[in-house]
Amino acid sequence: MIIQALLDLVKVFILFVIGLFPTLPESDFNLMFNYLSPVADVINTADLFVDISVCTTCVGVIFLVYNARAIWSLIMWVVRKIPGVS
């Protein structure tokens, strides 16, 4: 009973904090859906010919190759932070 009362207070507090955020009008979401609908149609059409997981893997590999120098610099920066490693 005590735990339920504490959890009810936590619930009321969380709902109060969420209530402080402004609400967005529904028309904004409809506008966004109208702009993204053609993109979804293109992705669905491409899915008929090529599996989406293959496309995702290819985009990931392209991203890694394109940013290889920055990734390597980040790895070397971390390695240099280890004492005794030059």
Residue pairs with C-beta under 8 A, 6 or more apart in sequence:
43 52
46 52
46 55
64 71
79 85
80 86
